[in-house]
Amino acid sequence: MQRNKKGKEALTIAVERSVTPRTIMDQLNESLKTLSDVESVAKARYSHLNAGSLDLKGDGYVGTPILTPRQMCILRQEDGNCGVPEDKVVAITDCEGEALAIGEETFDLNESLDTPTCSDVASKDVPIPGRSPPVIQSTEESHRLQKQKAVEVESALRDCEKRLRDEYEVKLEKNYRLIDELIAEKKALTEQCDKLVASMRQISEKALAKQKLLEENHKVELKKVEAKAAAAEKIKRERWEAAKTKAIKELTMKGVEREIQRLMLNHKEELEEMKRLYKEDLEAADARAFESYSQKLEELRSRFSREREEICLQERKLADGDLVTPTETPRDVWANRNWVANAIARLAGFISSFQCIKFIPKNAAFNLRYDALMAEERRVWDGLRKKLLKDASEEKDRLITLMTRERTELEEKINQLNTALSEANQRSLHEVARVKKALESEYALQLEKLQSQLESDKKGVEETVRTQLKSDFQEREREIIERLRKERDRQLEAVVQRLEAEATLSREEAESSAQERIKRMKEKHQKDIDDLEAAERQANEKYNQLRARCLELEGEVNCQKVRLAQVEEEARQTRATNERLMGEREQLREVVAREVAEEIAAAGAKAGQAQRELAEVRAQASAEVARLQAELTAAKLDAADELESVHQRIKEAIVKKDENIKELVRRHEKQGTEHRRGRPSLPSREEFQERVRSGKCRTHQDAGCLLASTLIPKQQKRTIRCHYTVDDDLISDNTL
C-alpha cells in the first residue's frame, strides 16, 4: 500500500510540474519502476490467494478454502484510497465488474456443490483417506473449476491493467505535449518581453538624445540672443553716453557761476551760526559741570571726614588690646582685619578720586592742612599695613600646616578605599564568570533548539514567500513599467511644449530685434538719400540758372551785332565765365559722386566694425561666464568651509558654556549651604586662582572686592558709589 501511494503521488507531481526534459525523463523512469512494483505486488497477492485456495490438505489451513468475489472486493476496499485519479476509476470499476460476474458464478457453483470444510471433517472424526470416491471426485472437480476461474480472473485483471497502462501512457504523452507547448509559449513570451524591453530602452535612449540635442540648440540660441541683446545694450549705452557728454559740454560754468557764489555765501553764514551756537552750549556745559563738581566735592569731604573718624576710633580700639574678644573666633578676627584692609583700600580710592578732580579751589591754608592730615593718615596706614601683613603671614603658615595634615589623611583614606575596591572587583569578576558560564551553556541549548525550529519553519515559509514574492514582483514590475511609460510620455510632452514655447519666444525676440535694426538702417539710408537728392536739386537749379544766363547773353549778342566791337571784350568775359561755370559743374558732379562712394564705404566699414565688436562681445561673455562659474564654485567651497568652522566654534562654545554653568551651579549650592550655616567660608587657594583664571577677577581691584565680599560679615559691609583704585601691593597681600 505504501509503495502504491508513493508511486501515484510521484506520478501526480510529475504531471503537474513544468520542468526540464531531463527531469521529465527521470520522472518517467521512476513512474515505470513504480508501476512494475505495483504489478509484482499484485502478482504476489494473487499467487498467495491461489496457493491458499488450493492448499486444502495442509496443516495450516483455517477458514474457508474459496476466495469469493465479495472477499476480493473487501480486500480491494482495504487496499483503497491509493490516490488513483478519478478518470482511471471508471476503467478499474469496469474490470472489477467483469471479475465480480465471474466470481459470482464460481461462488454459486461452489454453493451448489456443497463442499465440506476442514472443520466438518474434524467434527465427524473421519479420516480423509477413507472417504468415498464420489466425494473426492467432486472435491477435485471443485478445485479444478476454482483454479480455472482464478486463472480467468487473473487474465481479466491483466487485460484491465494493460488497458489502464495504455490509457496512462496516452494521457502522459498528452501531458508531455502540453508541458512542451507551455514551455514553448513561455519562451516566446520571454522573447517578446526582451524585445519590448529592448525597444523601450532604444526609445528612451532616442528620447534622451533628442532632449539633449534640443537643450544644446536651446542653449546656443539663448547665447546668441543674449549676445545680441548685450551688443544692442552696449550700442544704446554708448549713444546715451555720447549724447549726455555732448549736453554737458554745451553747458558752461558761466551759466551756473552766480548760483555757485550764492551757495557759498549761504554755507559760510550757516557755519558762522553753528559756531556761535556751539560756543554758547559749551559755556553753559562748563558752568553746569563746575557746579556739579563743587557739590560732589563737598559731599566727598563730609563722607571722608566721617570715614576717617570711624577708622580712627576702630584703630584706637585695636591699639588698646581689644582686637580679640573672648567671644570672637580666629575667623572673625581675620574677617575684621580684611574688612579694615578693604576700608583702607576704599580710602585710597577716595584719595585718588580727589586727585582726579580738576575744579578744586586753590587755597593755600586748605592745602597745607590737607597735606598734614594726609601725611598723618599715611603713617597710621603704614603701621596698620605692616601689622596686618605680619598677622596674614602667621595665619598663612598655620593654614598651610593644617592643609598638609588634612591632605595626608585624605591620601591614606583613598589608599584604603582603593584596596577595598580592588578586592570587591575581584569577587564580582569571579561571580560574573560563573554566571556567564551557566548562561552560556543554557544559551547554547536554547540556541540549538531554536535553530532546529527555525530550520523547520524556514523551509515551510520559504515556499510560501517565494511564490508570493514572485507574484508580487511580477505585479509590481507591470505597474512600474506602466507608470514609467506614463511618466516618460508626460515628461516628453512637457519638455517638447516648453522647448517649443522657448523657441517661439526666442524667434519672436530675434525677429523683433532684426526688424528694429532694419528699420533703423532704412531710416539712416533714407536720410542720406534725402540729403543727396537735396544737393542734386540745388546743383540742377544752379545749372539751370547758369544756362538761362548763357541764353540771355547769346540773345543779346545776336540782337546787338552792331555793337560787336564794343561788346567783344564783354563777350570774351562772358565766354570765360561760362567755361569757368562749366568746370565748376563738372567738379561739383565729381565731388557729389565721391561723397556718395565715401558714404557707402563708411557704411560697409561700420557694418564690419559692428560684426567685429559682436565677436568680441561674444568672446568676453563666454570668458565672463567661465570666470563667474569658477568664482561661484570657489564661493561655495569657501562657504562650506566657513560653515564647518563656525559649526565647530559653536560646538566648542556650547561645551564651554555647559561647563561654566555646571561650575556656577556647584558654587551657588556651596555658597547657599555656607549661608544657611550662618557664617562665611574662606575660599581655598585653588578656587580663588580658578576664579581669577576664568576671567571673573580681571584686575587686582576685582580680586580684592571678591575676597572682601567673601570675608566681610553682612553687618559690616558698606556701599560706596565711586570709582577708586587700590594699591597693588596691598591687594596682593590680601589675596594671599
ChimeraX attribute file (.defattr): number of C-alpha atoms within 10 A of each C-alpha:
attribute: neighborCount
match mode: 1-to-1
recipient: residues
	/A:1	13
	/A:2	8
	/A:3	14
	/A:4	20
	/A:5	17
	/A:6	15
	/A:7	21
	/A:8	18
	/A:9	16
	/A:10	16
	/A:11	20
	/A:12	15
	/A:13	11
	/A:14	22
	/A:15	20
	/A:16	10
	/A:17	10
	/A:18	17
	/A:19	13
	/A:20	11
	/A:21	12
	/A:22	9
	/A:23	12
	/A:24	17
	/A:25	12
	/A:26	11
	/A:27	17
	/A:28	17
	/A:29	12
	/A:30	16
	/A:31	20
	/A:32	14
	/A:33	13
	/A:34	20
	/A:35	18
	/A:36	12
	/A:37	15
	/A:38	17
	/A:39	15
	/A:40	12
	/A:41	15
	/A:42	15
	/A:43	14
	/A:44	12
	/A:45	12
	/A:46	16
	/A:47	14
	/A:48	11
	/A:49	17
	/A:50	18
	/A:51	13
	/A:52	18
	/A:53	18
	/A:54	16
	/A:55	13
	/A:56	16
	/A:57	9
	/A:58	9
	/A:59	8
	/A:60	9
	/A:61	16
	/A:62	12
	/A:63	9
	/A:64	14
	/A:65	20
	/A:66	19
	/A:67	17
	/A:68	21
	/A:69	21
	/A:70	13
	/A:71	12
	/A:72	16
	/A:73	14
	/A:74	12
	/A:75	11
	/A:76	12
	/A:77	11
	/A:78	10
	/A:79	12
	/A:80	12
	/A:81	11
	/A:82	16
	/A:83	13
	/A:84	16
	/A:85	10
	/A:86	8
	/A:87	10
	/A:88	12
	/A:89	12
	/A:90	11
	/A:91	16
	/A:92	16
	/A:93	12
	/A:94	12
	/A:95	19
	/A:96	20
	/A:97	13
	/A:98	15
	/A:99	22
	/A:100	18
	/A:101	13
	/A:102	18
	/A:103	23
	/A:104	15
	/A:105	14
	/A:106	22
	/A:107	18
	/A:108	12
	/A:109	14
	/A:110	18
	/A:111	10
	/A:112	9
	/A:113	13
	/A:114	12
	/A:115	16
	/A:116	12
	/A:117	14
	/A:118	17
	/A:119	13
	/A:120	11
	/A:121	12
	/A:122	11
	/A:123	8
	/A:124	8
	/A:125	9
	/A:126	11
	/A:127	9
	/A:128	12
	/A:129	8
	/A:130	7
	/A:131	10
	/A:132	9
	/A:133	10
	/A:134	9
	/A:135	12
	/A:136	13
	/A:137	11
	/A:138	14
	/A:139	17
	/A:140	12
	/A:141	13
	/A:142	19
	/A:143	19
	/A:144	13
	/A:145	15
	/A:146	23
	/A:147	16
	/A:148	13
	/A:149	17
	/A:150	23
	/A:151	14
	/A:152	15
	/A:153	22
	/A:154	17
	/A:155	13
	/A:156	17
	/A:157	18
	/A:158	16
	/A:159	13
	/A:160	19
	/A:161	16
	/A:162	12
	/A:163	15
	/A:164	16
	/A:165	14
	/A:166	12
	/A:167	15
	/A:168	14
	/A:169	12
	/A:170	12
	/A:171	13
	/A:172	16
	/A:173	12
	/A:174	13
	/A:175	16
	/A:176	17
	/A:177	12
	/A:178	14
	/A:179	20
	/A:180	16
	/A:181	12
	/A:182	13
	/A:183	15
	/A:184	12
	/A:185	12
	/A:186	12
	/A:187	12
	/A:188	12
	/A:189	12
	/A:190	12
	/A:191	12
	/A:192	12
	/A:193	12
	/A:194	12
	/A:195	12
	/A:196	12
	/A:197	13
	/A:198	12
	/A:199	12
	/A:200	14
	/A:201	12
	/A:202	12
	/A:203	12
	/A:204	14
	/A:205	12
	/A:206	12
	/A:207	14
	/A:208	13
	/A:209	12
	/A:210	12
	/A:211	16
	/A:212	12
	/A:213	12
	/A:214	17
	/A:215	14
	/A:216	12
	/A:217	14
	/A:218	17
	/A:219	12
	/A:220	12
	/A:221	17
	/A:222	15
	/A:223	15
	/A:224	15
	/A:225	17
	/A:226	14
	/A:227	21
	/A:228	18
	/A:229	15
	/A:230	16
	/A:231	19
	/A:232	15
	/A:233	12
	/A:234	13
	/A:235	13
	/A:236	12
	/A:237	12
	/A:238	12
	/A:239	12
	/A:240	12
	/A:241	12
	/A:242	12
	/A:243	12
	/A:244	12
	/A:245	11
	/A:246	11
	/A:247	10
	/A:248	10
	/A:249	9
	/A:250	9
	/A:251	10
	/A:252	9
	/A:253	9
	/A:254	8
	/A:255	9
	/A:256	10
	/A:257	10
	/A:258	10
	/A:259	10
	/A:260	12
	/A:261	11
	/A:262	10
	/A:263	10
	/A:264	11
	/A:265	11
	/A:266	11
	/A:267	12
	/A:268	11
	/A:269	10
	/A:270	11
	/A:271	11
	/A:272	11
	/A:273	11
	/A:274	11
	/A:275	11
	/A:276	11
	/A:277	10
	/A:278	11
	/A:279	11
	/A:280	10
	/A:281	12
	/A:282	12
	/A:283	11
	/A:284	10
	/A:285	12
	/A:286	11
	/A:287	12
	/A:288	12
	/A:289	13
	/A:290	14
	/A:291	13
	/A:292	11
	/A:293	16
	/A:294	16
	/A:295	11
	/A:296	12
	/A:297	16
	/A:298	11
	/A:299	11
	/A:300	17
	/A:301	13
	/A:302	11
	/A:303	12
	/A:304	15
	/A:305	11
	/A:306	12
	/A:307	15
	/A:308	15
	/A:309	11
	/A:310	12
	/A:311	15
	/A:312	14
	/A:313	12
	/A:314	14
	/A:315	17
	/A:316	13
	/A:317	12
	/A:318	12
	/A:319	11
	/A:320	8
	/A:321	9
	/A:322	12
	/A:323	15
	/A:324	12
	/A:325	9
	/A:326	6
	/A:327	6
	/A:328	10
	/A:329	11
	/A:330	10
	/A:331	14
	/A:332	17
	/A:333	14
	/A:334	18
	/A:335	20
	/A:336	17
	/A:337	21
	/A:338	22
	/A:339	21
	/A:340	20
	/A:341	22
	/A:342	23
	/A:343	17
	/A:344	20
	/A:345	21
	/A:346	19
	/A:347	18
	/A:348	17
	/A:349	18
	/A:350	22
	/A:351	16
	/A:352	15
	/A:353	15
	/A:354	15
	/A:355	10
	/A:356	10
	/A:357	12
	/A:358	9
	/A:359	12
	/A:360	13
	/A:361	9
	/A:362	8
	/A:363	8
	/A:364	9
	/A:365	9
	/A:366	10
	/A:367	12
	/A:368	11
	/A:369	11
	/A:370	11
	/A:371	12
	/A:372	11
	/A:373	11
	/A:374	13
	/A:375	12
	/A:376	11
	/A:377	13
	/A:378	13
	/A:379	11
	/A:380	13
	/A:381	15
	/A:382	12
	/A:383	11
	/A:384	18
	/A:385	17
	/A:386	11
	/A:387	12
	/A:388	20
	/A:389	16
	/A:390	12
	/A:391	13
	/A:392	19
	/A:393	13
	/A:394	11
	/A:395	14
	/A:396	13
	/A:397	11
	/A:398	11
	/A:399	12
	/A:400	11
	/A:401	11
	/A:402	11
	/A:403	12
	/A:404	11
	/A:405	11
	/A:406	11
	/A:407	12
	/A:408	11
	/A:409	11
	/A:410	11
	/A:411	11
	/A:412	11
	/A:413	11
	/A:414	12
	/A:415	11
	/A:416	10
	/A:417	11
	/A:418	12
	/A:419	11
	/A:420	11
	/A:421	11
	/A:422	11
	/A:423	11
	/A:424	11
	/A:425	12
	/A:426	11
	/A:427	10
	/A:428	12
	/A:429	12
	/A:430	11
	/A:431	11
	/A:432	11
	/A:433	11
	/A:434	12
	/A:435	11
	/A:436	12
	/A:437	11
	/A:438	10
	/A:439	12
	/A:440	12
	/A:441	11
	/A:442	11
	/A:443	12
	/A:444	11
	/A:445	12
	/A:446	11
	/A:447	13
	/A:448	11
	/A:449	11
	/A:450	12
	/A:451	13
	/A:452	11
	/A:453	11
	/A:454	13
	/A:455	11
	/A:456	11
	/A:457	11
	/A:458	13
	/A:459	10
	/A:460	11
	/A:461	11
	/A:462	11
	/A:463	11
	/A:464	11
	/A:465	12
	/A:466	11
	/A:467	11
	/A:468	12
	/A:469	12
	/A:470	12
	/A:471	12
	/A:472	12
	/A:473	12
	/A:474	12
	/A:475	12
	/A:476	12
	/A:477	12
	/A:478	12
	/A:479	12
	/A:480	12
	/A:481	14
	/A:482	12
	/A:483	12
	/A:484	12
	/A:485	14
	/A:486	12
	/A:487	12
	/A:488	14
	/A:489	12
	/A:490	12
	/A:491	12
	/A:492	15
	/A:493	12
	/A:494	12
	/A:495	15
	/A:496	14
	/A:497	12
	/A:498	12
	/A:499	17
	/A:500	14
	/A:501	12
	/A:502	15
	/A:503	17
	/A:504	12
	/A:505	12
	/A:506	17
	/A:507	14
	/A:508	12
	/A:509	14
	/A:510	17
	/A:511	12
	/A:512	12
	/A:513	16
	/A:514	13
	/A:515	12
	/A:516	12
	/A:517	13
	/A:518	12
	/A:519	12
	/A:520	12
	/A:521	13
	/A:522	12
	/A:523	12
	/A:524	12
	/A:525	15
	/A:526	12
	/A:527	12
	/A:528	14
	/A:529	13
	/A:530	12
	/A:531	12
	/A:532	16
	/A:533	12
	/A:534	12
	/A:535	14
	/A:536	15
	/A:537	12
	/A:538	12
	/A:539	16
	/A:540	13
	/A:541	12
	/A:542	14
	/A:543	16
	/A:544	12
	/A:545	12
	/A:546	17
	/A:547	15
	/A:548	12
	/A:549	14
	/A:550	16
	/A:551	12
	/A:552	12
	/A:553	16
	/A:554	14
	/A:555	11
	/A:556	13
	/A:557	17
	/A:558	12
	/A:559	11
	/A:560	13
	/A:561	12
	/A:562	10
	/A:563	11
	/A:564	14
	/A:565	11
	/A:566	11
	/A:567	15
	/A:568	13
	/A:569	11
	/A:570	14
	/A:571	17
	/A:572	11
	/A:573	12
	/A:574	16
	/A:575	14
	/A:576	12
	/A:577	14
	/A:578	16
	/A:579	12
	/A:580	12
	/A:581	16
	/A:582	15
	/A:583	12
	/A:584	13
	/A:585	17
	/A:586	12
	/A:587	12
	/A:588	15
	/A:589	14
	/A:590	12
	/A:591	12
	/A:592	16
	/A:593	13
	/A:594	12
	/A:595	13
	/A:596	15
	/A:597	12
	/A:598	12
	/A:599	14
	/A:600	13
	/A:601	12
	/A:602	12
	/A:603	14
	/A:604	12
	/A:605	12
	/A:606	12
	/A:607	12
	/A:608	12
	/A:609	12
	/A:610	14
	/A:611	12
	/A:612	12
	/A:613	13
	/A:614	17
	/A:615	14
	/A:616	14
	/A:617	17
	/A:618	19
	/A:619	13
	/A:620	13
	/A:621	16
	/A:622	14
	/A:623	12
	/A:624	12
	/A:625	12
	/A:626	12
	/A:627	12
	/A:628	12
	/A:629	12
	/A:630	12
	/A:631	12
	/A:632	12
	/A:633	12
	/A:634	12
	/A:635	12
	/A:636	12
	/A:637	12
	/A:638	12
	/A:639	12
	/A:640	12
	/A:641	12
	/A:642	12
	/A:643	12
	/A:644	12
	/A:645	12
	/A:646	12
	/A:647	12
	/A:648	12
	/A:649	12
	/A:650	12
	/A:651	12
	/A:652	12
	/A:653	12
	/A:654	12
	/A:655	12
	/A:656	12
	/A:657	12
	/A:658	12
	/A:659	12
	/A:660	13
	/A:661	12
	/A:662	12
	/A:663	12
	/A:664	12
	/A:665	12
	/A:666	12
	/A:667	13
	/A:668	12
	/A:669	12
	/A:670	13
	/A:671	15
	/A:672	12
	/A:673	12
	/A:674	13
	/A:675	12
	/A:676	10
	/A:677	10
	/A:678	9
	/A:679	14
	/A:680	19
	/A:681	14
	/A:682	13
	/A:683	12
	/A:684	9
	/A:685	11
	/A:686	9
	/A:687	11
	/A:688	18
	/A:689	14
	/A:690	13
	/A:691	15
	/A:692	17
	/A:693	11
	/A:694	11
	/A:695	9
	/A:696	12
	/A:697	18
	/A:698	12
	/A:699	13
	/A:700	19
	/A:701	17
	/A:702	15
	/A:703	21
	/A:704	24
	/A:705	15
	/A:706	17
	/A:707	20
	/A:708	21
	/A:709	16
	/A:710	16
	/A:711	22
	/A:712	21
	/A:713	15
	/A:714	11
	/A:715	6
	/A:716	9
	/A:717	13
	/A:718	10
	/A:719	5
	/A:720	9
	/A:721	6
	/A:722	10
	/A:723	10
	/A:724	17
	/A:725	16
	/A:726	21
	/A:727	13
	/A:728	13
	/A:729	9
	/A:730	18
	/A:731	21
	/A:732	13
	/A:733	15
	/A:734	19
	/A:735	17
	/A:736	13
